């Protein structure tokens, strides 16, 4: 199993800590501290290698000086000595050069070998730590969510006016204070439940089940984008460009839906395929640049997010996408022939994009665990060098991984414009792209885990509105809960300490 940030962190570490030697090793004292940069993780290894190879480096330095002195003397005395003496001295210089080159080559080989040995030790330690962060047990995951809700409850209580008023006479009537705390927390989470899962106070069956439909409506694009990132993470690529890929998917889908005339049925299919294609192309471009130039995918996807957002803002101010006569950056409404059909009618927002999302979950699971292409993806994420030795085309696989990742995010964008939003605006991606990163990590890059995490975050989004309307709880509290979930997932030892859980043998301590 690949761990999403493992490759990113380790690769970054290797880039500056173990810089490749120059094509020709310079003679003289080899500055091991430049080979092993000042990274804290490698300080011990760097000192060890410096102590080990400094004598040999100094020896090479002396030989280089000797060669230079002999060549200088030969040039100076070349006109005053006999031809035989000159040839003998040239032969001596050449012999020393050959010996120097041999020792230089042996030095380089031995240094590379020892450097790789030390690197393996450092990477093994890094892998253990990173695995502990990104592969916590299911129990730790559940407890992390529980801890987030507990702390969120405390924040809700502290912000409640009744609690603040009761705190003024806490020592006189402590029961009033604790009752106010209880009522504020229970009331808030009750509102969250009624807004996200089931409204037991609803006056009709439709109103009772509407909250879960809202949750699923929010969960659809988040889960799709999370699936895309999970594919990239499992393949060793830290793709944080879901936002840009969602935007491109929405642009392509919106353009085909609005500008292309096609028969009923075909029009919808073309629009959805356009969204998938838009995201796939945008993702594949990142994979191509990485394969062709070695550029870091993190930097590429960050920049591509900005490019996509700015392109959308520009197109919504031109006849390409802007609605005729509109003063604001907004497109025409998506025609009915290109919309995702509603599942329970137009009184609730849930549409058949949910079915597409569930199918995508199954498809991604099959892709990663049962297909030969998925095996290549996982091999790339586990060890790119071993994958290359096994005959896998690394460059092509980079492109395929990012294309699949982008296609899923593009489908998320299509569900937004063709299902939920119905108009193309600059906010079409909302915060789904960055929520998807959390969802992929929380789901541990497992498609079914991503689905569960996506529903959780969809529920938090849907319930936050009811919390604010009924209890006056700021929506920001929900964002705090989401952030705390990420924090605790990234720190399993902290969760174990909070709940007094002993680490398993071989696990985090």
MIMI-340716 format. One line per field, with one value per residue (C-alpha): residue number from 1; chain; z, x, y. Coordinates in Angstrom, 1 decimal. Each point is the difference from the previous one (the first is absolute). Layout:
N
num [NUM_...]
cadena [A_...]
up [Z_...]
east [X_...]
north [Y_...]
! end
This chain:
509
num [1_2_3_4_5_6_7_8_9_10_11_12_13_14_15_16_17_18_19_20_21_22_23_24_25_26_27_28_29_30_31_32_33_34_35_36_37_38_39_40_41_42_43_44_45_46_47_48_49_50_51_52_53_54_55_56_57_58_59_60_61_62_63_64_65_66_67_68_69_70_71_72_73_74_75_76_77_78_79_80_81_82_83_84_85_86_87_88_89_90_91_92_93_94_95_96_97_98_99_100_101_102_103_104_105_106_107_108_109_110_111_112_113_114_115_116_117_118_119_120_121_122_123_124_125_126_127_128_129_130_131_132_133_134_135_136_137_138_139_140_141_142_143_144_145_146_147_148_149_150_151_152_153_154_155_156_157_158_159_160_161_162_163_164_165_166_167_168_169_170_171_172_173_174_175_176_177_178_179_180_181_182_183_184_185_186_187_188_189_190_191_192_193_194_195_196_197_198_199_200_201_202_203_204_205_206_207_208_209_210_211_212_213_214_215_216_217_218_219_220_221_222_223_224_225_226_227_228_229_230_231_232_233_234_235_236_237_238_239_240_241_242_243_244_245_246_247_248_249_250_251_252_253_254_255_256_257_258_259_260_261_262_263_264_265_266_267_268_269_270_271_272_273_274_275_276_277_278_279_280_281_282_283_284_285_286_287_288_289_290_291_292_293_294_295_296_297_298_299_300_301_302_303_304_305_306_307_308_309_310_311_312_313_314_315_316_317_318_319_320_321_322_323_324_325_326_327_328_329_330_331_332_333_334_335_336_337_338_339_340_341_342_343_344_345_346_347_348_349_350_351_352_353_354_355_356_357_358_359_360_361_362_363_364_365_366_367_368_369_370_371_372_373_374_375_376_377_378_379_380_381_382_383_384_385_386_387_388_389_390_391_392_393_394_395_396_397_398_399_400_401_402_403_404_405_406_407_408_409_410_411_412_413_414_415_416_417_418_419_420_421_422_423_424_425_426_427_428_429_430_431_432_433_434_435_436_437_438_439_440_441_442_443_444_445_446_447_448_449_450_451_452_453_454_455_456_457_458_459_460_461_462_463_464_465_466_467_468_469_470_471_472_473_474_475_476_477_478_479_480_481_482_483_484_485_486_487_488_489_490_491_492_493_494_495_496_497_498_499_500_501_502_503_504_505_506_507_508_509]
cadena [A_A_A_A_A_A_A_A_A_A_A_A_A_A_A_A_A_A_A_A_A_A_A_A_A_A_A_A_A_A_A_A_A_A_A_A_A_A_A_A_A_A_A_A_A_A_A_A_A_A_A_A_A_A_A_A_A_A_A_A_A_A_A_A_A_A_A_A_A_A_A_A_A_A_A_A_A_A_A_A_A_A_A_A_A_A_A_A_A_A_A_A_A_A_A_A_A_A_A_A_A_A_A_A_A_A_A_A_A_A_A_A_A_A_A_A_A_A_A_A_A_A_A_A_A_A_A_A_A_A_A_A_A_A_A_A_A_A_A_A_A_A_A_A_A_A_A_A_A_A_A_A_A_A_A_A_A_A_A_A_A_A_A_A_A_A_A_A_A_A_A_A_A_A_A_A_A_A_A_A_A_A_A_A_A_A_A_A_A_A_A_A_A_A_A_A_A_A_A_A_A_A_A_A_A_A_A_A_A_A_A_A_A_A_A_A_A_A_A_A_A_A_A_A_A_A_A_A_A_A_A_A_A_A_A_A_A_A_A_A_A_A_A_A_A_A_A_A_A_A_A_A_A_A_A_A_A_A_A_A_A_A_A_A_A_A_A_A_A_A_A_A_A_A_A_A_A_A_A_A_A_A_A_A_A_A_A_A_A_A_A_A_A_A_A_A_A_A_A_A_A_A_A_A_A_A_A_A_A_A_A_A_A_A_A_A_A_A_A_A_A_A_A_A_A_A_A_A_A_A_A_A_A_A_A_A_A_A_A_A_A_A_A_A_A_A_A_A_A_A_A_A_A_A_A_A_A_A_A_A_A_A_A_A_A_A_A_A_A_A_A_A_A_A_A_A_A_A_A_A_A_A_A_A_A_A_A_A_A_A_A_A_A_A_A_A_A_A_A_A_A_A_A_A_A_A_A_A_A_A_A_A_A_A_A_A_A_A_A_A_A_A_A_A_A_A_A_A_A_A_A_A_A_A_A_A_A_A_A_A_A_A_A_A_A_A_A_A_A_A_A_A_A_A_A_A_A_A_A_A_A_A_A_A_A_A_A_A_A_A_A_A_A_A_A_A_A_A_A_A_A_A_A_A_A_A_A_A_A_A_A_A_A_A_A_A_A_A_A_A_A_A_A_A_A_A_A_A_A]
up [0.0_-0.9_2.5_-1.6_1.4_0.3_-3.4_0.2_3.3_-0.8_-3.5_1.3_2.6_-2.6_-2.3_2.3_2.3_-2.5_-2.9_-3.0_-0.5_-3.0_-3.1_0.9_3.6_0.8_1.4_3.4_3.3_-0.8_1.9_1.4_1.7_-3.4_-1.1_3.3_0.4_3.4_0.4_3.6_-1.0_-1.6_2.5_1.6_-3.3_-1.5_2.9_-0.2_-3.7_0.4_2.7_-2.1_-3.3_1.0_0.1_-3.5_-1.3_1.4_-1.6_-3.4_0.7_0.6_-3.2_-2.0_1.3_-0.7_-3.6_-0.4_1.4_-2.3_-3.1_1.0_0.4_-3.3_-1.8_1.6_-0.5_-3.3_-2.1_2.2_0.4_-2.5_-2.0_1.9_3.4_-1.3_-1.1_3.4_1.9_-2.3_0.6_3.8_-0.1_-2.1_2.4_2.9_-1.9_-0.7_3.7_0.9_-2.3_1.4_3.6_-1.0_-1.6_3.0_2.3_-2.0_0.0_3.7_0.8_-2.0_1.6_3.5_-0.8_-1.2_3.1_2.2_-2.1_0.4_3.8_-0.1_-2.4_2.1_3.0_-2.0_-1.4_3.5_1.1_-3.1_0.1_3.5_-1.1_-3.2_0.9_3.4_1.3_-0.5_3.7_0.0_-3.0_1.9_3.1_-1.9_-1.3_3.5_1.5_-2.7_0.9_3.8_-0.5_-2.5_2.8_2.4_-2.5_-0.5_3.7_0.5_-2.8_1.3_1.7_2.6_1.1_0.2_2.1_2.4_0.3_1.8_3.0_-0.4_3.6_1.3_-2.2_-1.8_-1.2_-2.2_-1.7_-0.7_-1.2_-2.4_-1.3_-0.5_-1.7_-2.4_-1.1_-0.3_-1.7_-2.6_-0.8_0.0_-2.7_-1.8_0.0_-1.2_-2.7_-1.3_0.6_1.1_1.0_2.5_0.4_-3.6_-0.8_-3.1_-1.1_-2.6_2.6_2.3_-2.6_-1.6_2.3_-1.2_-3.6_0.7_1.5_-3.0_-2.3_1.7_0.2_-3.7_-1.3_3.1_-0.3_-3.7_0.4_3.0_-2.1_-2.6_2.6_1.6_-3.4_-0.2_3.6_-0.4_-3.0_1.9_-1.5_2.4_-2.1_1.6_-3.3_0.5_0.0_-3.4_-1.4_1.4_-1.6_-3.4_0.2_0.7_-2.8_-2.6_1.2_0.2_-3.5_-1.7_2.0_-0.9_-3.4_-1.7_-1.4_0.2_0.3_3.4_1.7_-2.2_1.2_3.6_-0.9_-2.0_2.9_2.6_-2.3_-0.6_3.7_0.4_-2.9_1.2_3.4_-1.6_-2.4_2.8_2.2_-2.8_-0.8_3.5_-0.4_-3.4_1.4_2.9_-2.2_-2.6_2.2_3.5_1.3_3.5_-0.3_3.2_-1.5_-3.4_1.5_2.2_-3.0_-2.1_2.6_-0.5_-3.7_-0.2_2.4_-2.0_-3.3_1.2_1.3_-3.4_-2.1_2.2_-1.1_-3.7_-2.4_0.3_3.2_1.3_-0.3_-2.6_1.6_3.4_2.0_2.4_-0.8_-0.4_-2.8_-1.5_1.8_-0.9_-2.2_1.3_-2.6_1.5_3.7_2.3_0.6_3.5_2.1_2.2_-2.1_0.0_3.6_1.2_-1.5_-0.2_-3.6_-2.0_0.4_3.2_-2.0_-2.1_3.2_1.4_-3.3_0.1_3.5_-1.4_-3.1_1.9_2.4_-3.0_-1.7_3.0_1.2_-2.9_-3.2_-1.5_-0.4_3.7_0.8_-2.0_1.9_3.4_-1.1_-1.0_3.4_1.9_-1.8_-3.3_-0.5_0.4_-2.2_-2.8_0.4_-0.4_-3.4_1.0_-2.1_2.8_-2.1_-1.6_3.4_1.4_-2.8_0.5_3.7_-0.2_-2.9_2.1_3.0_-2.0_-1.7_3.3_1.2_-3.4_0.6_3.3_-1.8_-2.5_2.8_1.4_-3.2_-1.4_3.3_2.9_-1.2_-3.5_-0.6_-0.5_2.3_1.5_3.1_-1.7_1.7_3.4_2.5_-1.3_-1.4_3.4_1.9_-2.4_1.3_3.6_-1.2_-1.8_3.0_2.4_-2.2_-0.1_-3.8_0.1_-2.4_2.6_2.7_-2.2_-0.5_3.8_0.5_-2.8_1.6_3.3_-1.4_-2.0_3.2_1.7_-2.8_-0.1_3.8_0.5_-1.6_2.4_3.0_-0.9_-0.7_3.1_2.6_-1.2_-0.2_-2.5_-3.1_0.8_2.8_-2.6_-1.7_3.3_0.4_-3.5_0.8_3.3_-1.8_-2.3_3.0_1.9_-3.0_-0.6_3.6_1.1_3.1_1.2_-0.3_1.7_2.9_0.3_0.3_1.8_-2.7_-0.1_-3.4_-1.7_-0.2_-2.9_-0.2_1.2_3.6]
east [0.0_1.3_-0.1_-0.9_2.5_2.8_1.3_-0.4_1.9_2.6_0.6_0.4_2.4_2.1_0.0_2.0_1.6_1.5_0.9_1.5_3.7_1.3_0.9_3.7_0.9_2.2_3.4_0.8_-1.8_-3.5_-2.4_-2.3_-2.1_-1.1_-0.9_-1.9_-1.6_-0.9_-3.2_-0.6_-1.0_3.4_2.3_1.2_0.5_1.8_2.5_0.6_0.7_2.2_2.1_0.3_0.9_2.0_3.4_-0.5_-1.2_3.2_2.1_-1.6_0.7_3.6_0.3_-1.7_2.6_2.8_-1.2_-0.3_3.6_1.5_-1.8_1.3_3.5_-0.1_-1.1_2.7_2.8_-1.2_2.5_3.1_-0.3_0.6_-2.7_0.4_-0.3_-3.1_-1.7_0.8_-1.5_-3.1_-0.4_0.3_-2.7_-2.2_0.4_-1.0_-3.0_-1.1_0.3_-1.8_-2.9_-0.2_-0.1_-2.5_-2.3_0.3_-0.7_-3.1_-1.3_0.6_-1.6_-3.1_-0.3_0.3_-2.2_-2.7_0.4_-0.5_-2.9_-1.7_0.2_-1.3_-2.8_-1.0_-0.4_-1.9_-2.3_-0.8_-1.0_-2.0_-1.8_-1.0_-1.5_-1.7_-1.0_-1.5_-2.2_-3.8_-0.4_2.3_-2.0_-3.3_1.5_1.5_-3.5_-1.4_2.6_-0.7_-3.7_0.8_2.3_-2.6_-2.6_2.1_0.4_-3.8_-0.5_2.5_-1.6_-3.6_-1.5_-1.9_3.2_1.8_-2.8_0.0_3.8_-0.5_-1.5_1.7_1.0_-3.4_-2.0_2.4_-2.9_-1.3_3.3_0.4_-3.6_0.5_3.2_-1.9_-3.0_2.2_2.1_-2.9_-2.1_2.7_0.7_-3.7_-0.4_3.0_-1.7_-3.3_1.7_2.2_-1.7_-3.6_-2.3_-2.3_-1.9_-1.0_-3.7_0.2_2.0_1.8_1.1_1.2_2.3_1.1_3.0_1.6_-0.6_1.8_2.9_0.3_-0.3_3.1_1.7_-0.2_2.7_2.1_0.2_0.6_2.9_1.2_0.1_2.1_2.5_0.1_1.0_2.9_1.0_0.1_2.2_2.5_-1.2_-1.0_-2.7_-1.5_-1.5_-3.5_-1.4_1.4_-1.1_-3.5_-0.1_1.2_-2.6_-2.7_1.1_0.1_-3.3_-1.6_1.2_-1.4_-3.2_-0.7_1.6_-0.5_-3.4_-0.6_-2.9_-1.4_2.2_2.9_0.3_0.3_2.6_2.1_0.0_1.0_2.8_1.2_0.3_2.0_2.2_0.6_1.2_2.0_1.9_0.8_1.3_1.9_1.8_1.4_1.1_1.6_2.0_1.2_1.0_1.7_1.7_0.0_-2.0_-1.5_-3.7_-0.8_1.2_-1.6_-3.4_0.0_0.8_-2.6_-2.7_0.7_0.1_-3.4_-1.7_1.3_-1.0_-3.5_-0.3_1.2_-2.3_-3.0_0.7_0.0_-2.6_1.7_-1.9_-1.7_-3.7_-1.2_-0.8_1.3_2.1_1.4_2.3_-2.6_-1.0_-3.3_-2.1_0.8_-2.9_-2.1_1.3_3.5_-0.9_0.4_-3.5_-1.3_-0.5_-2.9_-1.3_1.1_-1.1_3.3_3.5_1.1_0.5_1.3_3.5_-0.1_-0.3_3.0_1.9_-0.9_1.0_3.3_0.7_-0.3_1.9_2.9_0.1_0.2_2.6_2.3_-0.4_-0.9_1.3_3.5_0.0_-0.8_2.9_2.3_-1.4_0.7_3.4_0.9_-1.2_1.9_3.4_0.4_3.5_-1.2_-2.9_2.3_2.2_-3.1_-0.7_-2.7_0.2_0.3_-0.7_-3.1_-1.2_0.3_-2.2_-2.6_-0.1_-0.6_-2.5_-2.1_0.3_-1.0_-2.9_-1.6_0.4_-1.4_-3.0_-0.4_-0.1_-2.5_-2.3_0.2_-1.0_-2.4_-1.6_0.3_0.9_-1.6_2.0_3.7_1.6_3.5_-1.1_-0.9_2.9_-0.7_2.4_-0.6_3.5_1.6_-2.6_0.8_3.6_-1.3_-2.6_2.7_2.3_-2.8_-1.2_3.7_-0.2_-2.4_-3.0_-2.6_1.8_-0.1_-3.7_-0.6_2.2_-1.8_-3.4_1.3_1.2_-3.2_-2.0_2.1_-0.7_-3.7_-0.4_1.9_-2.8_-2.6_2.4_0.3_-3.7_-1.4_2.7_1.9_3.2_2.5_0.7_3.7_-0.4_-0.5_3.2_1.8_-1.3_1.2_3.5_0.2_-0.8_3.0_2.2_-0.9_0.3_3.5_1.0_-1.0_2.2_-1.9_-3.3_1.4_1.2_-3.3_-2.0_2.8_0.4_3.2_1.7_0.1_3.4_1.9_-2.4_0.2_1.0]
north [0.0_3.4_2.8_3.3_2.4_-2.6_0.5_3.7_0.3_-2.5_1.2_3.6_-1.3_-1.9_3.0_2.2_-2.5_-2.4_2.1_-2.0_0.4_1.9_-1.9_0.3_0.0_3.0_-0.8_1.1_0.0_-1.4_2.1_-2.6_2.6_1.2_-3.5_-0.4_3.4_1.4_-2.0_-0.9_-3.5_-0.6_1.9_-3.2_-1.8_2.9_0.2_-3.7_0.1_3.1_-1.8_-3.1_1.6_3.0_-1.8_-1.4_3.4_1.6_-2.7_0.9_3.6_-0.7_-2.1_2.8_2.5_-2.4_-0.4_3.7_0.6_-2.7_1.5_3.5_-1.3_-1.9_3.2_2.0_-2.5_-1.4_2.0_-0.7_-3.8_-2.7_-1.6_-3.3_1.8_1.9_-3.3_-1.7_3.0_0.0_-3.7_0.5_2.8_-2.3_-2.9_2.3_1.3_-3.6_-0.8_3.2_-0.8_-3.6_1.3_2.7_-2.5_-2.3_2.9_0.9_-3.5_-0.6_3.4_-0.8_-3.4_1.4_2.9_-2.4_-2.1_3.0_1.2_-3.3_0.3_3.5_-0.9_-3.0_2.3_2.5_-2.7_-1.2_3.4_0.9_-3.4_0.7_3.4_-1.2_-3.5_0.2_-2.8_0.2_0.5_3.0_1.5_-0.4_1.5_2.9_0.9_-0.4_2.2_2.6_0.1_0.2_3.0_1.5_-0.4_1.9_2.8_0.1_0.2_2.8_2.0_-0.4_3.0_-2.0_-1.7_3.3_1.4_-3.0_0.2_3.3_-1.7_-3.4_-0.4_1.1_-2.3_-2.4_-2.2_2.8_0.2_-3.7_-0.2_2.9_-1.7_-3.2_1.6_2.0_-3.0_-2.4_2.6_0.7_-3.6_-0.8_2.7_-1.5_-3.4_1.5_1.9_-2.7_-3.4_-0.1_2.8_-1.7_3.3_0.1_0.2_-2.3_-2.9_2.1_2.6_-2.8_-1.6_3.3_0.4_-3.3_1.1_3.2_-1.9_-2.2_3.0_1.6_-3.4_-0.7_2.5_-0.4_-3.8_0.1_2.4_-2.0_-3.1_1.8_1.1_-3.5_-1.5_2.6_-0.5_-3.8_0.5_2.2_3.3_2.7_1.6_3.0_1.4_-1.4_3.6_0.8_-3.3_0.5_3.4_-1.3_-2.8_2.5_2.3_-2.8_-1.5_3.5_1.0_-3.1_0.1_3.7_0.4_-3.4_-1.0_-3.8_-2.4_-0.8_-2.6_0.5_3.6_-1.1_-2.7_2.4_2.6_-2.6_-1.4_3.5_0.6_-3.2_0.9_3.5_-1.3_-2.8_2.3_2.5_-2.8_-1.8_3.3_0.0_-3.7_0.8_3.0_-2.2_-2.8_2.2_2.6_-1.6_2.9_-0.4_-0.8_1.9_3.3_-0.8_-0.7_3.1_2.1_-1.8_0.7_3.8_-0.3_-1.9_2.5_3.0_-1.5_-0.7_3.6_1.3_-2.2_1.0_3.6_-0.8_-1.4_-3.4_-0.7_3.1_0.2_2.5_3.4_-1.1_2.5_-2.6_-2.9_-2.6_-2.4_-0.9_-2.5_-3.6_-1.4_-2.8_-2.4_0.2_-0.3_-2.9_-1.3_0.4_-3.2_1.2_2.8_3.7_0.6_-1.3_0.5_-3.6_-1.0_-3.0_1.3_-2.0_-3.2_1.1_0.6_-3.5_-1.6_2.0_-1.5_-3.5_0.8_1.5_-3.0_-2.3_2.1_0.1_-3.5_-2.2_1.5_-0.2_3.8_0.4_-2.3_2.3_3.0_-1.7_-1.2_3.6_1.3_-2.7_0.2_1.9_-1.5_-3.6_0.8_1.2_-3.1_-2.1_1.5_2.6_3.2_2.5_3.1_-1.5_-1.2_3.5_1.3_-2.7_0.4_3.8_-0.5_-2.4_2.2_3.1_-1.9_-0.8_3.6_1.1_-2.2_1.8_3.3_-1.4_-1.1_3.5_1.9_-2.6_-1.1_2.4_3.5_0.2_3.2_0.3_2.6_0.6_-1.9_-3.2_-1.9_1.5_-1.6_-3.5_-0.3_0.5_-1.9_-2.9_-0.1_-0.5_-2.6_-2.0_0.0_-0.7_-2.9_-1.3_0.0_-2.9_0.7_-1.2_2.0_3.1_-0.6_-0.1_3.1_1.8_-0.7_1.3_3.2_0.4_-0.5_2.7_2.4_-0.7_0.0_3.3_2.0_-1.4_0.5_3.7_0.5_-1.8_0.4_3.0_-2.0_1.6_-2.2_0.6_-2.5_-2.8_1.1_-0.2_-3.6_-0.9_1.5_-1.8_-3.3_0.6_0.9_-3.1_-2.3_1.4_-0.6_-3.5_0.0_3.1_-1.9_-3.0_2.2_1.8_-3.3_-1.9_-2.7_-2.0_-0.1_-3.4_-1.8_1.5_2.9_3.6_0.5]
! end
